[in-house]
Amino acid sequence: MFETDPAPRIFGLAPGVDFPRALIDGLRARLGDAPPEALARVQIIVNTRRMARRLRDILDDGPPGLLPRLSLVTDLGENWQAGRLPPPAPRLRRQLELAQLVSALLDRAPDIAPRSAVFGLADSLAKLIDEMHGEGVAPETIAALDIADQSGHWARIKTFLGILRPFFDSDADAPDAEARQRRVVEALIAAWAETPPDHPVIVAGSTGSRGATHMLMQAVARLPQGAVVLPGFDFDAPAHVWGALTDPMVSEDHPQFRFARLVHGAGIAPDAVRPWHDTPPPCPARNRLVSLALRPAPVTDQWLRDGPALTDIPGAMQHVTLLEAPDTRREALAIAMRLRAAAEEGITAALITPDRTLTRQVTAALDRWRILPDDSAGQPLHLSPPGRFLRHVADLFADRTGADALLALLKHPLAHTGAGRGTHLRLTGLLEHHLRRHGPPYPDADSLRDWAATRQREEPAIVQWIDWVCTCLIGRDRPGPDPLSLLVTAHRTLAERIARGAEAPEGAGTLWDKAAGEEARAAMDELAAEAASGGTMTPLDYARLVHDALAAREARDPVEPHPRIRIWGTLEARVQGADLLILGGLNEGGWPDPPPPDPWLNRALRVQAGLLLPERRIGLQAHDFQQAIAAREVWLTRSVRSSDAQTVVSRWLNRVQNLLGGLPDQGGPETLDAMRARGRDWLHRAALLEAPDEVPRALRPAPCPPPGLRPDRLRITEIETLIRDPYAIYARHILRLRPLDPLMKVPDALLRGTVHHTILERFIAETRDRPERLTAAALREMTETVLAQTVPWAEARALWLARMERVAQWFVAQEAARRAGATPAALERPATLRLADPPFTLTGKADRIDIDPQGRALLYDYKTGTPPGKKEQAHFNKQLLLEAAMVERGDLDDLGPMPVRRAAYIGMGAKPGEIDAPLDEMPPARILSELAALIAAYGDPATGYVARRAPRTTEARGDYDQLARHGEWDITDPPQRMRVGQ
């Protein structure tokens, strides 16, 4: 098949060429008129199963004939070495063994790293072991590194790296996958040296980025009937460019670096690499432009010399679209629209991106047209319903069960799927409503059973159901550490019990059904099988282990996808072909993604040791970019902004743009503008798709209920709401709607105000009887006591205590001055004011009332924020003014009528101070008259409860804004009065 040439045979195919098809075409062309069995003698070694399947599909398409032998690099030792090498150790076993060693090391030296980093460090060490095995680097090499100019943490790193040695000494018993692969390749090369194969051997599609594969390619290229076929080889790069690709420190991220290393190791020049087949790339002119754009950084000055030699730039980029979307959502929508158009045109289209968030957005956008793309990556198992369910159950062992975690499991689609699912959902809704209204945030079995007893009459099934809830989800023991085997068994048993529910006697409901359930079962089976290597661990460590084990797997939906619309990762794109390629998410941090941090060796030490640089991944992604952009029709898409910041254009796209912009004589800027114009056209189409239909938008509501439904009783603090946002009064008192409380209470401003009032009420009551306690230290002591009793959040306690300490001296000094002229007489005193015309009741509670020697009252109200000014009190916040009127009328419990000398807010925020109520401008008679007029106005059937009548700020948000459909209108719109409740 090959001529007898002692030089290594290395061939290539240009970027953009359909590699698998051209490989087969070249193979058939070289066999020519050979007998049919000649093809069957050819052995083709590829690097991925996808490549093998694609080659098989092409061969199956015809013409009829015998098939060559297709094998993977990783399968080379399955037959002839099966009896001499044990199977590789599962990766999970290695991670568990390393986790035990790291944990023991941290027990002896806890200052090295936190306990939470055990599995992260174990996984990082496992990857380092794989790389050392693959590249043939021994631990002695690492220990002998020259670290004279490195930082002083090397000794700590060597402590960790000492863990690696046993995995190199004992790999004969259970070698790692990389170690076994290297030994297989070394043995195969040795066997070939003794007896070269008499049949053609071809290694195709690999870049040789890993050490064992690189060795294999070098050996095959030297066989009498061996050859290597490289994908995406840049035949347009001149010799001096290849000469610049010798230093990995500056060239590892170049797309052709691995090929340069391969031909250099083979002892041939890059120009000796011959085309495998005469299949031309879709656009040779574009290949030349991209080759120049991606030249290594040390020689990019050659743009000035070689750029003017480029020809037909407009033709080269004629079928390239540059889409720069304002955000990722519109980027995804435009991509989805183009994929839909491709489906209608009957062409094959593929989105290529490593950004899984973008692929999910595109898939969701395609769903509106009922198009399900063929996603090669599937769904990460830990994000699938079974994966999330198993993670929730594992957390039950690791942490105290809060109301949020309890309901997250009860409402999960896999919970209680054995029998009685409808009853379960109804009871779950009742329980959620109860916990939101009454709590507690961490429910216990007794409180839940007491609640169930109150609902047993109308819900007979609730007693059995709540027993199941308490048994499975509440008050689980969290001892530890325990053997991993025991934790896995308990975890699986509990998950199946929750999944089957309270009524099914056995089974696991639908937990293990479908593809995701089967994959989840396999993950749990693997954990159980390797549990002996995990030793003992705490429930918290076990929860982290479950998350990592599930995240390492993927689940594919068995639903038949669209045959022509596909989503590929960059690896899959190397072996596939499509009429349209969309390169999505071309931003730094996405494509390419940044190299992961290496906690062990920096770049210089890696080069010394012979390990791979972090930029290796960037170089492989650059090679993928160079191949994909050479397709017949290409889209290059990016978002200008992400969810929270401005993005940075991908370095490769940036190079292409800069090169085009710097070639005005050849039409480069105009070509770039045309590419962008095509992208803007599709963005405009996406905008039209989302443009609202011609439907009337919501009007600003002002409902007018009958007088008999209008409230005749309000709290004193609701008067401001009635003035500012009457619609909130309508929703709360007429519609009887209340916002749902959060499942887990948070230390918000409302709670802070309540706690603040409690502290000052107790402090004033105590110091009224014991004046010697009127000190800042006593106020701090009281604050600590109340916070410990009422605030379960340590951070909030510390913050609120610090705020009180900041104003304690000022408050005590002001309090002493207040005590000099009056005595605290009433604290938190209820009050009720009744109007006869119109009939109305106003209720409230006075924070504090002092009485001076003349029998006059002084009213005080505490504010943790900024108190309202006098103008605001006169027009909106009438709380103190109304309290003053109540005091003068004698409407407070056990406190007769008396004149009011002063009413003031005591502000205890960042700038403490007192603000008096405008009693002179708004005397009690006037405020009562205004209150009666306000209530009478809302007694008129024609008066509507206007939404957001006078909000304090435009940014202020109310509890009922969504109900009023605020956002479809603003406060400049006139209110729409409408009669309701007739």
Stockholm file with secondary structure:
# STOCKHOLM 1.0

chainA/1-982         MFETDPAPRIFGLAPGVDFPRALIDGLRARLGDAPPEALARVQIIVNTRRMARRLRDILDDGPPGLLPRLSLVTDLGENWQAGRLPPPAPRLRRQLELAQLVSALLDRAPDIAPRSAVFGLADSLAKLIDEMHGEGVAPETIAALDIADQSGHWARIKTFLGILRPFFDSDADAPDAEARQRRVVEALIAAWAETPPDHPVIVAGSTGSRGATHMLMQAVARLPQGAVVLPGFDFDAPAHVWGALTDPMVSEDHPQFRFARLVHGAGIAPDAVRPWHDTPPPCPARNRLVSLALRPAPVTDQWLRDGPALTDIPGAMQHVTLLEAPDTRREALAIAMRLRAAAEEGITAALITPDRTLTRQVTAALDRWRILPDDSAGQPLHLSPPGRFLRHVADLFADRTGADALLALLKHPLAHTGAGRGTHLRLTGLLEHHLRRHGPPYPDADSLRDWAATRQREEPAIVQWIDWVCTCLIGRDRPGPDPLSLLVTAHRTLAERIARGAEAPEGAGTLWDKAAGEEARAAMDELAAEAASGGTMTPLDYARLVHDALAAREARDPVEPHPRIRIWGTLEARVQGADLLILGGLNEGGWPDPPPPDPWLNRALRVQAGLLLPERRIGLQAHDFQQAIAAREVWLTRSVRSSDAQTVVSRWLNRVQNLLGGLPDQGGPETLDAMRARGRDWLHRAALLEAPDEVPRALRPAPCPPPGLRPDRLRITEIETLIRDPYAIYARHILRLRPLDPLMKVPDALLRGTVHHTILERFIAETRDRPERLTAAALREMTETVLAQTVPWAEARALWLARMERVAQWFVAQEAARRAGATPAALERPATLRLADPPFTLTGKADRIDIDPQGRALLYDYKTGTPPGKKEQAHFNKQLLLEAAMVERGDLDDLGPMPVRRAAYIGMGAKPGEIDAPLDEMPPARILSELAALIAAYGDPATGYVARRAPRTTEARGDYDQLARHGEWDITDPPQRMRVGQ
#=GR chainA/1-982 SS CCCCCSSCCEEECCTTSCHHHHHHHHHHHHHTTCCTHHHHTCEEEESCHHHHHHHHHHHHTSSCCCCCEEEEGGGTTSSTTTTTSCCCCCHHHHHHHHHHHHHHHHHHCTTSSCGGGHHHHHHHHHHHHHHHHHHTCCHHHHHTCCCTTSCTTHHHHHHHHGGGTHHHHSTTTSCCHHHHHHHHHHHHHHHHHHSCCSSCEEEESCCCCSHHHHHHHHHHHTSTTEEEEETTCCTTSCHHHHHTCCCHHHHTTSTTHHHHHHHHHHTCCGGGCEESSCCCCSCHHHHHHHHHHTCCGGGGGGHHHHGGGCCCHHHHTTTEEEEEESSHHHHHHHHHHHHHHHHHHTCCEEEECSCHHHHHHHHHHHGGGTCCCEETTCEEGGGSHHHHHHHHHHHHHHSCCCHHHHHHHHTSTTTTCSSCHHHHHHHHHHHHHHHHHHCCSSCCHHHHHHHHHHTTTTCTTHHHHHHHHHHHHSSCCCCCCEEHHHHHHHHHHHHHHHHHTTTCSSSCTTTTCHHHHHHHHHHHHHHHHTGGGTCEECHHHHHHHHHHHHHTCEECCCSCCCSSEEEECHHHHTTCCCSEEEECCCBTTTSSCCCCCCSSCCHHHHHHHTCCCTHHHHHHHHHHHHHHTTSSEEEEEEESBCSSSBCCBCHHHHHHHHHHHTCGGGTHHHHHHHHHHHHHHHHHHHHHHHSCCSCCCCCEEEEECCGGGSCSEEETTHHHHHHHCHHHHIIIIISCCCCCCCSSCCCCHHHHHHHHHHHHHHHHHHHHHCGGGCSHHHHHHHHHHHHHHHCCCHHHHHHHHHHHHHHHHHHHHHHHHHHHHCEEEEEEEEEEEEETTTTEEEEEEEEEEEECTTSCEEEEEEESSCCCCHHHHHHTCCHHHHHHHHHHHTCBTTBCCCCEEEEEEEECSSSCEEEECCTTTSCHHHHHHHHHHHHHHTTSTTCCCCTTSSCSSTTCCCTTTTTTTTTSSCTTSCEEEEECCC
#=GC SS_cons         CCCCCSSCCEEECCTTSCHHHHHHHHHHHHHTTCCTHHHHTCEEEESCHHHHHHHHHHHHTSSCCCCCEEEEGGGTTSSTTTTTSCCCCCHHHHHHHHHHHHHHHHHHCTTSSCGGGHHHHHHHHHHHHHHHHHHTCCHHHHHTCCCTTSCTTHHHHHHHHGGGTHHHHSTTTSCCHHHHHHHHHHHHHHHHHHSCCSSCEEEESCCCCSHHHHHHHHHHHTSTTEEEEETTCCTTSCHHHHHTCCCHHHHTTSTTHHHHHHHHHHTCCGGGCEESSCCCCSCHHHHHHHHHHTCCGGGGGGHHHHGGGCCCHHHHTTTEEEEEESSHHHHHHHHHHHHHHHHHHTCCEEEECSCHHHHHHHHHHHGGGTCCCEETTCEEGGGSHHHHHHHHHHHHHHSCCCHHHHHHHHTSTTTTCSSCHHHHHHHHHHHHHHHHHHCCSSCCHHHHHHHHHHTTTTCTTHHHHHHHHHHHHSSCCCCCCEEHHHHHHHHHHHHHHHHHTTTCSSSCTTTTCHHHHHHHHHHHHHHHHTGGGTCEECHHHHHHHHHHHHHTCEECCCSCCCSSEEEECHHHHTTCCCSEEEECCCBTTTSSCCCCCCSSCCHHHHHHHTCCCTHHHHHHHHHHHHHHTTSSEEEEEEESBCSSSBCCBCHHHHHHHHHHHTCGGGTHHHHHHHHHHHHHHHHHHHHHHHSCCSCCCCCEEEEECCGGGSCSEEETTHHHHHHHCHHHHIIIIISCCCCCCCSSCCCCHHHHHHHHHHHHHHHHHHHHHCGGGCSHHHHHHHHHHHHHHHCCCHHHHHHHHHHHHHHHHHHHHHHHHHHHHCEEEEEEEEEEEEETTTTEEEEEEEEEEEECTTSCEEEEEEESSCCCCHHHHHHTCCHHHHHHHHHHHTCBTTBCCCCEEEEEEEECSSSCEEEECCTTTSCHHHHHHHHHHHHHHTTSTTCCCCTTSSCSSTTCCCTTTTTTTTTSSCTTSCEEEEECCC
//
